[in-house]
Amino acid sequence: MIEKKEILDTINNILKKEGAIWWNEEINYETKIGEFGSIGMDSLDYWDLIMELEQKYDISIPDEDVYKFKTVNDIIDFIYKEKQG
């Protein structure tokens, strides 16, 4: 069974690997998607993150859901629910 902390760690690892955030920065549950720009991410980085999460967790996240995400926790909750059901 997957844990929410594991998904958060995966998000941080993907962003660090892609160079979207610095090695010493961390995204947390309450990080707002709109604030990604303040840590150097652009919309392409965001969509790359979504695609990598889909691949890693073998799920599909519909575009309409992606546009509804307001915080990192929204992404985590979506993945968590998909993997539980």
N, C-alpha and C positions, 0 to 999 in steps of 0.2 A: 504494500500500500504506500502511496506517495504522501509525503508530508509537505505542508505549505512552505516550510523553511527550506526544503530541498529545491522547490521551484524558485524561491527568491535567490538562493545561491546560484542556481543555473542562470538566471537572468543576469546577475552580477558577473558571472564567469564569461558569458557570451559577450557582454558589453566590454569587458576588459580585453578579451581576445580580439575583438573587432577594433579596439582602440577608441571606442566611443566614450569611455570614461578612463580616467587615470587609475593606475594600479592601487592607489591608496584611497580612492573614492568608493563609496558604497551607495547603492540604491536601496531604499527601504520600502516597507509596505505602504507608507503614506506619501511617497514621492509622487507628485502629480505629473501626469503625462505632459502637460503644458510646460512644465519646468525642465523637461529634458534639454531644451535649448540652452538653458543656463549652465548645463554641464557639458556642453559641446556636441550634443546629439542633434541631428537634423531629421527630417521626415524619412529620408532613405534609411538612416540607421534604425529608426523605429520599425519600419517595415521589414528590414533585415532581421531584427530581433523577433518579430512575430513569425516570420518564415522559419527561423531556426527553432523556435519553440514548437511550432507545428511538427517539424521534422523530428525533433528529439522525443516528443511525447506522442507521436503518431496520432495527431488530431488535426482537425480542420477548424480554423477560426474564421467564421464568415466576416466579410468586410464590414457589414452593418454592426456587428458586435465590436470589432476593432475600433470603429469610430465612437462607440459609446464608452470605452474605457476612459476613466478620469484619473485613476491612480494605478500604481503598480499592483496594489492589492486586487483591483478589478481583474487584471490579467491573471493573477494567481488564482483567484476564486473561480474564474472560468475554466482554467486548466484542471484545477482540483475537482470540480464538479464533473467535468468530462471524463476524468480518469476513474471517478468513483462509480459512475453509472454505466 
